[in-house]
Amino acid sequence: MEKKYQIYLAAKNDAGIVTLLQKHISGFLPLDFSDYKSDGRQLAKFIKNNQIDIVHTFHNKGHKVGVWAKKYNSEFKLFVNRGVDFVPTNLFYYLNPKIDGYICNSHSVANKLKRILIPAKKINVLYNAFTIEGEFHENSKNNNIIKSDKLKICTIASGAKWKGFDYTLKSINEVNCDFDFYVLGVDKKNEYMQLQSSDAAKKTHWLGRRKDIIPILSKMDLFIYTPVSGDSCPNVILEAMFAGLPVISTNVGGIPELVKHEKGGMIVKKKDYKCAARNIELILKDDQKRKNMRDFNKGQIGKYSLERKISGLLKIYKGENIKETI
């Protein structure tokens, strides 16, 4: 893509994406997002000076700046990325006729936009891409994975309430078989340990924030993730699928579009931690089921390629309406 197109970035100076993309961009516009109108004027000028044709916003604040930029310069196309499964509340910025299109990462998100009467012809569905960065290949010399014959359950947790980590812990409390449970992501484990039974606490290993996610996941037998709202196309599930893990997750957002029920894992009702626990036991006790689910997910993950994502984006930018299914 970079050989044919020039890519520019507008973001905060200290945003992580600036460092990540610095070798790939042709120009950078620092914005502080404190005054959308002023930032929009700056962006409009930057677009004109660099003859930019497409603006694709990936954050709600960027979306608002893009709408204001359209007011000062209508010569570019504005596409808004939508990757959270909530109904938008700021209708001024979502029903604005200056927006050329929306790019959703699940049909569930697309349906939320339809509920506020955004025309279907403006709504596109294009799932996330999954690709391995170099850092994911690095095996940590001390990955804290205990060598044992026990089956290993893993989650990648967030402190955000709607991510439902508390329900994951409640599920683990209810599992009646032998296993080890590994938690990646959260740092403040003391806030959550009180939710665990004494038996579950003995089986739990807190690994914290890690870069060697894929090597760690590849040593696991099952992945559980139980958000209660908001999630659309979680990358943590794609990572688990790449590692060949059966996935137990909730019927939230686009998750049922990713996890094929009874093929790549099990979909349970949100907050139903007892049902999640029963399914954990079912999968852990059935070697053949785990193997079938592992093979299925390894076959599925190739469909989320970066090349597919880039091709889809370019078609959307050129005016094609895409409603992808995988």
C-alpha positions in Angstrom: 0.0 0.0 0.0 2.8 2.4 0.9 4.3 2.2 -2.6 1.1 3.6 -4.2 -0.2 5.9 -1.6 1.1 8.6 0.7 -0.1 8.2 4.3 -0.4 11.1 6.8 -1.1 11.1 10.5 -2.9 13.6 12.8 -2.6 12.7 16.5 -1.4 13.9 19.8 2.4 14.3 20.0 2.7 11.7 22.7 0.3 9.1 21.2 1.9 5.7 20.8 0.8 5.4 17.2 3.2 8.3 16.3 6.2 6.1 17.2 4.7 3.1 15.7 4.1 4.7 12.3 6.9 7.2 12.1 8.8 5.2 9.4 5.7 4.8 7.3 4.1 8.3 7.1 4.8 11.2 4.7 3.7 13.9 7.2 2.5 14.5 10.7 0.0 17.0 12.2 0.1 17.3 16.0 -3.3 18.1 17.5 -4.3 18.3 21.2 -8.1 17.7 20.6 -9.0 20.4 23.2 -10.8 22.6 20.7 -12.5 20.6 17.9 -13.3 23.7 15.8 -9.7 25.0 16.0 -8.2 21.6 15.3 -10.6 21.1 12.4 -9.4 24.3 10.9 -5.8 23.1 11.2 -6.6 19.8 9.7 -8.4 21.4 6.8 -5.3 23.5 6.0 -3.1 20.4 6.4 -5.3 18.4 4.0 -5.2 21.2 1.4 -1.5 21.8 1.6 -0.8 18.0 1.2 -3.5 17.4 -1.3 -5.0 14.6 0.8 -8.0 12.8 -0.6 -9.2 10.6 2.2 -9.5 11.1 6.0 -10.2 8.0 8.1 -10.8 8.8 11.8 -10.2 6.1 14.4 -11.4 7.8 17.6 -14.4 9.8 18.6 -12.3 12.9 19.1 -10.8 12.5 15.7 -14.2 12.0 14.3 -15.3 15.4 15.6 -12.2 17.1 14.3 -12.9 15.5 10.9 -16.4 16.9 10.8 -15.2 20.4 11.6 -12.4 20.1 8.9 -15.1 19.3 6.4 -16.7 22.6 7.2 -13.6 24.4 6.1 -12.6 22.1 3.3 -15.0 19.9 1.5 -12.5 18.6 -1.1 -11.8 15.3 0.8 -13.8 12.2 1.7 -14.4 11.6 5.4 -14.7 8.0 6.7 -15.5 7.3 10.4 -14.3 4.1 12.0 -16.7 2.6 14.5 -15.4 -0.3 16.7 -17.4 -0.1 19.9 -20.9 -1.7 20.2 -22.7 1.2 21.7 -25.5 3.3 20.2 -24.0 6.7 19.5 -25.5 9.5 21.5 -24.0 12.6 19.9 -26.3 12.7 16.9 -24.8 16.0 15.6 -21.5 14.3 14.8 -23.0 11.0 13.6 -25.9 12.1 11.4 -23.8 14.9 9.8 -24.3 14.8 6.0 -20.6 15.8 5.6 -19.5 12.2 6.6 -19.0 10.1 3.5 -19.1 6.7 5.1 -18.8 4.6 8.3 -16.5 1.6 8.6 -17.7 -0.9 11.3 -15.8 -3.9 12.4 -18.9 -6.1 12.9 -22.5 -6.3 11.8 -23.6 -5.7 15.4 -22.0 -2.2 15.3 -23.5 -1.6 11.9 -26.9 -2.4 13.3 -26.4 0.2 16.1 -25.8 2.9 13.5 -28.9 1.8 11.6 -30.9 2.4 14.9 -30.1 6.1 14.7 -31.2 6.2 11.0 -27.8 6.4 9.3 -28.4 5.3 5.7 -27.4 1.7 4.9 -25.5 2.9 1.9 -23.1 4.8 4.1 -22.4 1.9 6.5 -19.7 -0.6 5.7 -18.7 -3.8 7.6 -15.0 -4.7 7.5 -13.6 -6.9 10.2 -10.3 -6.2 12.0 -7.1 -7.6 10.5 -4.7 -9.9 12.5 -1.0 -9.8 11.8 2.0 -10.8 13.8 4.4 -8.1 14.8 8.1 -8.9 15.4 7.7 -8.5 19.2 5.2 -11.2 19.4 7.8 -13.7 18.2 10.1 -13.0 21.1 9.9 -15.7 23.7 10.5 -14.4 27.2 13.2 -16.3 29.1 11.0 -16.1 32.1 7.4 -16.5 31.0 6.2 -17.7 34.4 4.3 -20.7 32.9 4.4 -23.6 35.4 5.5 -26.9 34.0 2.8 -29.4 34.9 0.3 -31.9 33.5 -2.6 -29.6 34.4 -4.7 -28.0 31.6 -4.2 -24.3 31.3 -6.9 -21.6 31.0 -6.0 -18.1 30.1 -7.6 -14.7 29.9 -6.4 -11.3 28.8 -8.0 -8.9 31.2 -8.8 -5.2 31.4 -9.9 -3.1 34.4 -12.7 -1.5 32.4 -16.0 -2.6 34.1 -17.7 -3.4 30.8 -14.9 -5.9 29.9 -16.4 -8.2 32.5 -13.2 -9.5 34.1 -15.1 -10.0 37.4 -17.4 -12.5 35.6 -14.4 -14.3 34.3 -13.2 -14.7 37.9 -16.7 -15.9 39.0 -16.7 -18.5 36.3 -13.3 -19.8 37.4 -14.6 -20.1 40.9 -17.3 -22.5 39.7 -15.1 -24.8 37.6 -15.0 -28.3 39.2 -11.8 -29.9 37.8 -8.1 -29.5 38.0 -6.4 -26.7 36.0 -4.1 -23.7 36.2 -5.5 -20.2 35.4 -3.3 -17.5 33.9 -4.3 -13.8 33.8 -2.6 -11.4 31.4 -3.2 -7.7 31.3 -4.3 -6.3 34.7 -1.6 -5.0 37.1 -3.7 -4.3 40.2 -4.4 -8.0 41.0 -5.2 -7.1 44.7 -8.4 -5.4 43.6 -9.6 -8.7 42.1 -8.3 -11.4 44.3 -11.1 -10.8 46.8 -13.5 -12.0 44.1 -11.9 -15.4 44.0 -12.6 -18.5 46.1 -9.7 -19.8 48.1 -9.4 -22.8 45.7 -9.4 -20.7 42.6 -6.9 -18.3 44.0 -4.4 -21.2 44.5 -4.8 -22.0 40.8 -4.4 -18.5 39.5 -1.1 -17.0 38.2 -1.0 -13.2 37.5 1.4 -12.5 34.6 0.7 -8.7 34.2 1.2 -6.8 31.0 3.3 -8.6 28.5 4.6 -8.3 25.0 5.1 -12.0 24.4 1.4 -12.6 24.2 1.4 -15.2 21.4 4.1 -17.4 22.9 2.3 -17.4 26.2 -1.1 -18.2 24.6 0.5 -21.0 22.6 1.2 -22.8 25.9 -2.5 -22.6 26.9 -5.4 -25.0 26.4 -8.4 -22.7 26.6 -9.2 -19.0 26.4 -12.0 -17.2 28.3 -13.2 -13.6 27.8 -16.5 -12.4 29.2 -17.3 -8.8 28.4 -20.8 -7.5 29.3 -21.2 -4.7 26.7 -19.4 -2.6 24.2 -17.0 -5.1 22.6 -17.3 -5.6 18.8 -14.3 -7.4 17.3 -11.9 -8.0 20.1 -8.3 -8.4 19.0 -7.7 -10.6 22.1 -10.0 -13.2 20.6 -8.1 -13.1 17.3 -4.9 -13.6 19.2 -6.4 -16.7 20.9 -7.6 -18.1 17.7 -4.2 -17.6 16.1 -2.7 -19.6 19.0 -5.2 -22.4 18.3 -7.2 -22.0 21.5 -10.9 -22.8 21.9 -12.7 -19.7 23.0 -15.4 -19.2 25.6 -17.0 -15.8 25.3 -20.2 -13.9 25.7 -23.0 -13.0 23.3 -21.9 -9.4 23.2 -21.5 -7.2 20.1 -19.7 -8.9 17.2 -18.2 -11.7 19.3 -20.7 -14.3 18.0 -19.5 -13.3 14.5 -16.0 -14.2 15.4 -16.4 -17.3 17.6 -18.4 -20.0 15.8 -20.5 -21.6 18.5 -19.6 -25.3 19.1 -17.0 -25.1 16.3 -14.3 -22.7 17.5 -15.6 -22.4 21.1 -18.8 -21.6 23.1 -20.9 -18.5 23.2 -22.7 -17.9 26.5 -25.1 -15.3 27.8 -23.4 -12.3 29.3 -23.1 -12.4 33.1 -24.0 -16.1 33.1 -20.8 -17.2 34.8 -22.2 -20.6 35.8 -22.9 -21.4 32.2 -19.4 -20.3 31.3 -18.0 -22.6 34.0 -20.0 -25.6 32.7 -18.6 -25.0 29.3 -15.1 -24.7 30.6 -15.5 -28.1 32.2 -17.0 -29.6 29.1 -14.1 -28.5 26.9 -11.3 -29.3 29.4 -12.7 -32.8 29.9 -12.9 -33.6 26.2 -9.6 -33.9 24.4 -11.1 -34.4 21.0 -13.4 -31.4 21.3 -10.4 -29.2 22.2 -8.5 -30.5 19.2 -11.4 -29.9 16.8 -11.9 -26.4 18.1 -8.2 -25.7 17.9 -8.0 -26.9 14.3 -11.1 -24.9 13.4 -9.8 -21.6 14.8 -6.4 -22.0 13.2 -8.2 -22.4 9.9 -10.4 -19.3 10.6 -7.6 -16.9 11.5 -6.2 -16.7 8.0 -9.4 -15.1 6.9 -8.6 -12.0 8.9 -5.5 -11.1 6.9 -4.0 -7.6 6.6 -4.2 -7.9 2.8 -7.9 -8.5 3.0 -8.3 -5.4 5.2 -6.3 -3.1 3.0 -8.1 -4.3 -0.1 -11.5 -3.7 1.5 -10.5 -0.2 2.7 -9.4 0.8 -0.8 -12.7 -0.4 -2.3 -14.6 1.6 0.3 -12.6 4.7 -0.3 -13.4 4.4 -4.0 -17.1 4.3 -3.3 -17.9 0.6 -3.0 -20.2 -0.5 -0.2 -18.9 -3.5 1.6 -20.8 -5.7 4.1 -18.2 -8.4 4.9 -19.0 -11.8 6.4 -16.4 -14.3 7.6 
